[in-house]
Amino acid sequence: MFGKPCFKIGDKAFVVYFQDAMALKLTGDIHAHALALEGAQFFGPSGKGRAMREWVQVSPEHEGQWPAVAVAACACVAG
């Protein structure tokens, strides 16, 4: 995705490694939880202020939470 390392289900990305952080496609409560983490933000890889609202970029300070949030992102994309 955007030339960055990512995980996909079929052709749908759900996790991408970007600027030492993880960006994850999320919905519902887990989206709100991830966005509430200190340093988290909407993922905007273009740098032009056009964030992808379903995607949350979680900073490396919370890397201990990355696996659980990635599982949720996988479920979100798998439907």
MDAnalysis code that builds the backbone (N, CA, C; Angstrom):
import MDAnalysis as mda
import numpy as np

u = mda.Universe.empty(237, n_residues=79, atom_resindex=np.repeat(np.arange(79), 3), trajectory=True)
u.add_TopologyAttr("name", ["N", "CA", "C"] * 79)
u.add_TopologyAttr("resid", np.arange(1, 80))
u.add_TopologyAttr("resname", ["MET", "PHE", "GLY", "LYS", "PRO", "CYS", "PHE", "LYS", "ILE", "GLY", "ASP", "LYS", "ALA", "PHE", "VAL", "VAL", "TYR", "PHE", "GLN", "ASP", "ALA", "MET", "ALA", "LEU", "LYS", "LEU", "THR", "GLY", "ASP", "ILE", "HIS", "ALA", "HIS", "ALA", "LEU", "ALA", "LEU", "GLU", "GLY", "ALA", "GLN", "PHE", "PHE", "GLY", "PRO", "SER", "GLY", "LYS", "GLY", "ARG", "ALA", "MET", "ARG", "GLU", "TRP", "VAL", "GLN", "VAL", "SER", "PRO", "GLU", "HIS", "GLU", "GLY", "GLN", "TRP", "PRO", "ALA", "VAL", "ALA", "VAL", "ALA", "ALA", "CYS", "ALA", "CYS", "VAL", "ALA", "GLY"])
u.atoms.positions = np.array([
    [0.849, -1.175, 0.000],
    [0.000, 0.000, 0.000],
    [0.893, 1.236, 0.000],
    [0.729, 2.086, -0.975],
    [1.529, 3.301, -1.096],
    [3.025, 2.991, -1.103],
    [3.396, 1.807, -1.556],
    [4.794, 1.414, -1.604],
    [5.386, 1.086, -0.240],
    [4.550, 0.897, 0.755],
    [5.000, 0.599, 2.116],
    [4.673, -0.852, 2.459],
    [5.431, -1.439, 3.404],
    [5.121, -2.810, 3.829],
    [3.722, -2.868, 4.445],
    [2.953, -3.878, 4.028],
    [1.595, -3.999, 4.557],
    [1.153, -5.454, 4.570],
    [0.060, -5.689, 5.280],
    [-0.607, -6.986, 5.272],
    [-1.952, -6.805, 4.590],
    [-2.334, -7.830, 3.805],
    [-3.586, -7.770, 3.061],
    [-4.366, -9.065, 3.223],
    [-5.666, -8.941, 3.027],
    [-6.539, -10.091, 2.823],
    [-7.046, -9.921, 1.406],
    [-6.684, -10.860, 0.553],
    [-6.980, -10.670, -0.866],
    [-6.223, -9.441, -1.330],
    [-6.932, -8.472, -1.867],
    [-6.274, -7.242, -2.305],
    [-6.592, -6.058, -1.386],
    [-7.128, -6.338, -0.189],
    [-7.492, -5.278, 0.756],
    [-6.474, -5.194, 1.887],
    [-5.797, -4.063, 1.995],
    [-4.836, -3.852, 3.072],
    [-5.571, -3.559, 4.376],
    [-4.998, -4.057, 5.484],
    [-5.571, -3.754, 6.791],
    [-4.530, -3.215, 7.772],
    [-3.255, -3.398, 7.487],
    [-2.176, -2.871, 8.319],
    [-1.040, -2.429, 7.401],
    [-0.499, -1.251, 7.670],
    [0.653, -0.761, 6.913],
    [1.646, -0.148, 7.889],
    [2.929, -0.429, 7.671],
    [3.991, 0.156, 8.488],
    [4.409, 1.452, 7.818],
    [4.335, 2.559, 8.570],
    [4.565, 3.880, 7.988],
    [5.215, 4.790, 9.025],
    [6.373, 5.336, 8.704],
    [7.083, 6.277, 9.574],
    [7.234, 5.739, 10.992],
    [7.724, 4.524, 11.122],
    [7.942, 3.856, 12.411],
    [6.662, 3.619, 13.209],
    [5.523, 3.750, 12.596],
    [4.241, 3.530, 13.266],
    [3.432, 2.506, 12.469],
    [2.365, 2.020, 13.068],
    [1.434, 1.139, 12.383],
    [0.166, 1.910, 12.078],
    [-0.280, 1.805, 10.857],
    [-1.567, 2.370, 10.459],
    [-2.493, 1.188, 10.209],
    [-3.690, 1.273, 10.779],
    [-4.621, 0.148, 10.757],
    [-6.005, 0.604, 10.342],
    [-6.654, -0.201, 9.514],
    [-8.026, 0.101, 9.100],
    [-8.970, -0.472, 10.154],
    [-9.722, 0.421, 10.802],
    [-10.548, 0.027, 11.940],
    [-11.929, 0.653, 11.872],
    [-12.857, 0.058, 12.633],
    [-14.199, 0.614, 12.777],
    [-14.640, 0.453, 14.230],
    [-15.709, 1.111, 14.589],
    [-16.354, 0.920, 15.884],
    [-15.507, 1.276, 17.082],
    [-15.704, 0.501, 18.159],
    [-15.041, 0.779, 19.428],
    [-13.528, 0.692, 19.342],
    [-13.009, -0.259, 18.584],
    [-11.550, -0.400, 18.496],
    [-10.940, 0.796, 17.758],
    [-11.671, 1.359, 16.806],
    [-11.224, 2.580, 16.118],
    [-11.109, 3.712, 17.131],
    [-12.140, 3.887, 17.952],
    [-12.137, 4.942, 18.971],
    [-11.021, 4.707, 19.982],
    [-10.819, 3.450, 20.385],
    [-9.755, 3.121, 21.342],
    [-8.389, 3.474, 20.768],
    [-8.126, 3.043, 19.542],
    [-6.827, 3.305, 18.925],
    [-6.596, 4.799, 18.747],
    [-7.604, 5.517, 18.318],
    [-7.471, 6.955, 18.095],
    [-7.248, 7.712, 19.408],
    [-7.723, 7.153, 20.517],
    [-7.558, 7.800, 21.823],
    [-6.165, 7.600, 22.421],
    [-5.369, 6.690, 21.855],
    [-4.022, 6.485, 22.373],
    [-3.178, 7.735, 22.138],
    [-2.358, 8.071, 23.107],
    [-1.517, 9.258, 22.985],
    [-0.629, 9.154, 21.737],
    [-0.643, 10.177, 20.934],
    [0.162, 10.218, 19.712],
    [-0.516, 9.627, 18.495],
    [-1.682, 8.991, 18.679],
    [-2.394, 8.407, 17.535],
    [-3.035, 9.522, 16.719],
    [-3.215, 9.238, 15.438],
    [-3.825, 10.217, 14.540],
    [-4.433, 9.493, 13.354],
    [-5.289, 10.206, 12.625],
    [-5.792, 9.643, 11.371],
    [-4.614, 9.502, 10.420],
    [-4.627, 8.441, 9.628],
    [-3.545, 8.128, 8.700],
    [-3.700, 8.949, 7.428],
    [-2.695, 9.751, 7.127],
    [-2.686, 10.579, 5.927],
    [-1.354, 10.455, 5.221],
    [-1.138, 9.380, 4.474],
    [0.180, 9.115, 3.896],
    [0.632, 10.106, 2.836],
    [-0.269, 10.860, 2.260],
    [0.127, 11.777, 1.190],
    [0.832, 13.013, 1.731],
    [0.591, 13.328, 3.011],
    [1.176, 14.534, 3.588],
    [0.496, 15.808, 3.129],
    [-0.672, 15.675, 2.506],
    [-1.396, 16.833, 1.975],
    [-2.656, 17.143, 2.770],
    [-2.739, 16.629, 4.001],
    [-3.885, 16.919, 4.847],
    [-5.157, 16.176, 4.480],
    [-5.025, 15.091, 3.733],
    [-6.199, 14.304, 3.339],
    [-6.142, 12.946, 4.036],
    [-6.503, 12.953, 5.301],
    [-6.444, 11.728, 6.093],
    [-7.513, 10.739, 5.655],
    [-7.193, 9.485, 5.824],
    [-8.117, 8.394, 5.546],
    [-8.801, 8.068, 6.872],
    [-10.033, 8.463, 7.045],
    [-10.730, 8.448, 8.335],
    [-10.912, 7.060, 8.947],
    [-10.957, 6.014, 8.151],
    [-11.074, 4.673, 8.719],
    [-9.731, 4.161, 9.226],
    [-8.657, 4.831, 8.873],
    [-7.316, 4.397, 9.223],
    [-6.770, 5.221, 10.384],
    [-6.187, 4.512, 11.365],
    [-5.578, 5.159, 12.523],
    [-4.090, 4.804, 12.547],
    [-3.254, 5.809, 12.677],
    [-1.810, 5.615, 12.783],
    [-1.451, 5.598, 14.268],
    [-0.931, 4.466, 14.740],
    [-0.598, 4.270, 16.151],
    [0.915, 4.330, 16.298],
    [1.374, 5.211, 17.170],
    [2.802, 5.470, 17.339],
    [3.542, 4.288, 17.962],
    [4.866, 4.269, 17.803],
    [5.662, 3.172, 18.360],
    [5.623, 3.087, 19.882],
    [5.228, 4.146, 20.557],
    [5.109, 4.091, 22.013],
    [4.083, 3.056, 22.457],
    [3.185, 2.699, 21.553],
    [2.126, 1.734, 21.863],
    [2.303, 0.429, 21.088],
    [3.537, 0.109, 20.734],
    [3.758, -1.089, 19.919],
    [3.284, -2.362, 20.613],
    [3.191, -2.350, 21.923],
    [2.655, -3.508, 22.642],
    [1.198, -3.782, 22.312],
    [0.492, -2.774, 21.839],
    [-0.917, -2.935, 21.465],
    [-1.092, -3.255, 19.985],
    [-0.045, -3.121, 19.205],
    [-0.158, -3.354, 17.764],
    [-0.750, -4.717, 17.421],
    [-0.276, -5.822, 18.027],
    [-0.837, -7.129, 17.618],
    [-2.351, -7.234, 17.816],
    [-2.854, -6.820, 18.967],
    [-4.298, -6.928, 19.223],
    [-5.095, -6.043, 18.275],
    [-4.587, -4.846, 18.029],
    [-5.298, -3.935, 17.122],
    [-5.213, -4.450, 15.686],
    [-4.106, -5.084, 15.336],
    [-3.975, -5.653, 13.986],
    [-4.970, -6.781, 13.768],
    [-5.195, -7.592, 14.797],
    [-6.199, -8.669, 14.689],
    [-7.577, -8.061, 14.443],
    [-7.888, -6.989, 15.147],
    [-9.168, -6.299, 14.949],
    [-9.261, -5.710, 13.540],
    [-8.151, -5.156, 13.042],
    [-8.135, -4.603, 11.689],
    [-8.357, -5.691, 10.645],
    [-7.748, -6.844, 10.872],
    [-7.929, -7.985, 9.966],
    [-9.399, -8.387, 9.922],
    [-10.023, -8.461, 11.091],
    [-11.451, -8.829, 11.161],
    [-12.308, -7.774, 10.477],
    [-11.928, -6.527, 10.609],
    [-12.681, -5.425, 9.985],
    [-12.688, -5.576, 8.461],
    [-11.550, -5.886, 7.900],
    [-11.436, -6.017, 6.445],
    [-12.042, -7.334, 5.952],
    [-11.895, -8.380, 6.755],
    [-12.422, -9.697, 6.349],
    [-13.945, -9.700, 6.328],
    [-14.547, -8.795, 7.114],
    [-16.006, -8.672, 7.133],
    [-16.623, -9.713, 7.962],
])
